[in-house]
Amino acid sequence: MNCDTWERGGVPVNMECLSALIETANPSIAVRVKTEILRQPLAPGEWETYAPMIAREKTLQTVLSWQNSGGYFSERLHTPPSNSKVWSHEGCVRYLLEKGFAADYEPLGRSLSVMLESGWGRECEGSAAAAAFGHGIIRASLFAQAGLCDYDFISEWIERAVQSFRYIADAVGYEDVAALNRGKYAFIGEKRLPTVYSMRMLAFTDGWRTPENMDMMEVAFRKLYEWLPIPPTYIKAKSRLIAPLGTICRPFNRDLTEQDGYPWFQFYEMAARMGVLGAAPFAAHLDRLMERIAASGGWFAEDYGKAGYIGWSGYSGIALEDGWKIHKNRINDFTFRCHLIHALAKNALPAGKSRARLE
């Protein structure tokens, strides 16, 4: 079948595939194909047509049923209740943002506002592990993704995120960042590796993108490519060794396989949004993924399982389609995400802002 294509970075993008996503996929995917992949503004009134359709979806209605009168989703910030199908507050907020809603959507606005109140950290407050990890970056990354950047804690966590990559850029080898401690690697002093939250902070903000920082990032990503995979590394807190979850230690320096799962997609999307993927060796693996997709008419042809994709948390979730038991819905989500990462890698969108602060 002959399909209209257009070139991005030497890899043809199948316009027939993208048109099919707009016409037949979930409304959230349709909106984001137009605005984030094709870079076309929505027509006047178009979002007002899509938004009620999205709000009526079964999964979204279930998520809204978990929100209490104060605005908090579920009972916990970062980890869902044990043996529960309810997502964490963080996961629910991420889901609404990824579905295309902004802070002026009342449930989302309330879920962000409540994070400015005392006790917003729930189970993380008073936790030695959360303190060592720095759970404030969870809130900061959500506010950054919502475009709400006029808060002091945003600039604080942006600088910490930049510094985590600077530690890599300044190091000769991994032994300059971590050392063996009782048979386990522990960070040296205040040094830390970036986490997925560090990447989100930088993916959704712009102010840090000076020429000097972008040059430093290119060095850091080239070194990271050589280091991966990195052994589990701990934070030393007094006499304890605490695992900093969310570090970017996995083998992202290889082509996508089902085993790599959600973390691969998240790493590549955030690196693309940061504007650093195109200049790093990681880009070759994205190019080979897009070659596989081009050979399948523009569609993601591999049928991966649902683990890590349909439940939303700090470390999972890409499903925008309802009903992942339906093969077509799974393929729609994977196809959209691949084309999105590719578009961002070749021409990163400015982070932009919806509003500087909540009203």
N, C-alpha and C positions, 0 to 999 in steps of 0.2 A: 504494500500500500504506500503510495506516495503521499507524504505529509509535508505541509509547510513547516519550515524550520527557520530559526535565526541563530546566528553565531554568538556565543559568549565564551571568550577565552579559548577559542578554537574547537569547542565542543558544541555540536548543534543542539539547540533546545527545541523540542517538539511542540509546536504551537497547537497542533490538534489535541495533544494530550492535555495541555494547560486549558484549552477551551472546554474540553470534556470535564475537567475538574470544576471549572466555573459553573458549568451547566448542570452537572449531576452529583457533585460531591456535597458534603455538609456545607451549610451557608458560611460557617467560619472559615472553611478552606477557600470557598469562592471569594470571600472578601480579601483574604490574605494573598491569594494568587494575584488578584488585581493590584493590591496596594504595595505588596512587598516583593513580588517576583517581577511582575510587568511594570511596576512603578506608575500605575495609573490611578489618579484620584477618583474616588467614588463620585458618581453623579449626584447632584442635589436631591436629597430625599432617599437615596439608595440605602444608606445605613439604616434609616428609619423603617425601611422595608425588611431588611435582613434581621435587625435586632430582635423583634418579637418572635421571629421564627427560631432564632437561637435560644431565646429565653424559654420557649415551650418544650425544648428537648428533654427527654427523660432523664439523662444523666445530669443535666444542669438543674432540673427541678429537684433531683435527689440531693445535690450539693446544697442548694438553697435551704432544703429542709433541715440541714445540719447547723444552720446559723441561729444562734440564740438572740434574744432581744437586745443584747448589748453590742452585737455585731461580730462576736467571735464564732468561728466555725469549730465545731467539735469541742474538745476539752483541752487539747494539747497543741503546742506550737509546732514542734518539729517531728515528734513521733506519734503515730496514731495510738489510740487505746488498744491494749492487748486483746487479741482474738476478736477484733472488730473490723467491719468493712468500711467504717467511717474514716475519711482521710483526715490528716492533720490540718490545722488552720493554714499553715504555709502551703500545703498542697492545694487546698481549695482556692486560695488567693491566686496562685500561679495558674490554675485552671481557668479562672474567670478572665485573667489577663490574656492568656493564650487563645481564648475563645473570641477575643477581639473587643472586650469591654474596656472602657476607661473609667477613671475614678469618679466620673459623674453618674455612673450606673449605681444606683442607691445601695444594693447589697455589697458591691465592691468598695464603695466609698466608706461604708460603715465598718467593713472588715479592716480597712487601713487605719481609719480614725481610732479604732480601739487599740491599735498598736502604739498609739501615743500616750496611752494611759498607764498608770502605775500597775504593775503586775502583768504587763503584756507578754512577758516571756514564759509564763506558766511553768511547765515542768523544768525549764532550763534555768530558772532563777534559783540560786542557792546550790546549783550543781557544780561541783569542782570540774567535771569534764566539760560542761558547757562554758564555764568561765575560761578554761584553758583554750578551748576552741575559739571563743569569742562569738557567742550566739547573737550579738548585736548585728553581725553581718547578714543574718537571715532577714531581719526587718529592713536593713538598708538596701539589700538587693531587691526586695519586693517593691519598695518605694521607688528605686531607680527604674525598674521595669515599668512601673506605672507613670513614670515621667515626673515624679514629685521629688525634685532634687534640692529644694531650697530649705534644707534642714542641716544643722551642724553635723549630725551623725553621718550624713551622706559623704561629705568631704573627708571626714576622718577615715571612713572605710575605703574610699577610693585610694587614699594615700597608702593605706595598709596593703591594698591589693596590688598597687604598682610596686611597692617595696618587695612583695613576695616574688614577683618576677625579677626584680633587680638582684635579689639574692642569687638567682640562677645565672643571670647575665654576668655577675661579678665573680662567680666561682670558676675555678679551674676544673674541678670535678665534684662529684656528689659528696665526697668526703669533706669538702669545705662547708657543706650545709648540715650534714648529719654525721654522727659518729656512733660506733657500737657501744652499747651500754647494757651490761648483763645479757649479752647475746642478741640484743635487739637494737635497731637503729633508733637514735633519738636526736632531735634537732639540737644544734649547738646554740646555746644562749637563747636569744630572741629570734633567731632565724626560723623561717617557716617556708614551706612550699605553698604555692597557690592551691586553692580549692576551687570546686565548681562555683562556689559563691564569689570568690575573687574574680572569676571570669565573668560572672553575671554583672558584678558591679561595674566592670570596665566595658562590657558589651552594651550596656544601656545608658552610658554617660559619655560625654564628649570632652569635658574640660581638661582631662589628663593627656589628651592626644597632641602633645607638643612634638616637634621634630626629634628632640633628644629622646623623649620617651618612646616614640615609635621605633627609632633606631635601636634602643635598648631592648624593646620587645622582640625585634627580629633576631637579635643575638640570643635572647633567652629561649625563644622557640626553637632555634637551631640546636642549642645545647640540650634542651628538653628532649628533642627528637633522638639525640644520641644516648641519653640516659635511660629512656623508657625501655622496658618497665622498671619501675623503682620499687625496691623492697618496702614492706610496711614500715612506716616511720612514726615515732611517738613523740609527744610533748612531755618533757620531764617537768613535773609539778611537785616540788619538794621530793618526797621519796617515791612518788608514784609515776608510772609511765602511762600516759593517756593517749589513746588513738585519736588523731584528728580526722574524723570522717570527712569524706568529700574531697580528698586530695586527688590530684590528677596524675596518679602513678601507674595507671593501666597501660597496656600496649597499644596506644593509639597510633603508633608508628607502623601500622600495617593496614592492609586493605580490610574493609568491613566484612565481618563474618557474623553469623547469628550469635555466636558465643560472646561477641563484643557488646551487642545489645544497646540499650538506651545510653549508657555512658559515652559510647562512640559518637552517636548522633549529637548529644549535648555538647561534648568537647568541640566537635567540628563546627557546630552552629555558633557557639559562643566565640570561638577563635575567629570565625568569619565576621561576626558582628563587631569584634574588636578591630577589624581591619588588618589583621596580621597573617591570616591564613594563606593568602596568595603569595606572600614572600617567603613562606616557610616550606621545608621539605614535606610537611604533611599534605600539601596541595596535590602531590602526585597521587596519593591514595584517593582523594576526592575525585580527581580526574578519571581514575580507573573505575570508580563507582559510576560516574556519569557515562562512561563508555558502555558499561554493562546495561545501563538504563536506556541509552540510545539504541542499543541492539535489540531492545524489547519494545520499540516504538514509543519510547519516552516514559514507560511505566516501570515501576519497581516490581520485578517479576518473582522475587523470592518470597516465599510464604513463611515469615518468621512467627514464632509463638507470641503470646500476649504478655509474657512476664516482663515487667519493667515498663510497659507501655500504657496500659489502660488505667492503672491506679496512679494518682498524682501525689507527689510528696516532694521533698527537697532533692531526691535522687531518682525520681521516676516520673514518667508521664509524657507522652506525645499525642495520645489519641484525642482527636477532635471529633471524629465520627462516633455516633452512637452505634451500638450493636456490632462489636468486633467479631462476633461469631460468623458474620457475613464476610466472605472472602473479599468482595469488592470494597467493602469499607476499610478493611486492613490495608489493602493495596492503595487506596486513595490517600490514607494518612502517610504511609511510607513514601509514596510518590511525591506528595506535596513537600514533605520535609527534605527530601533529597534535592528537589529543584530549588527550594528556599535556601538551603545551605550553599548551593552552587551560585545562585544569584548574589547572595551576600558576599561570598568569597571573591567574586570578580568585581563587585562594586558595592562595598559596605554602605548600608543606609546610615545617615546620621542618626544618633540616638533620639534626638528630638525631645520635646516635652509636651505633656498634655496640659498640665498646670504645675506651677512651681510649688504650691502648697495646697493642702486640703483646705476647703473653706470651713 
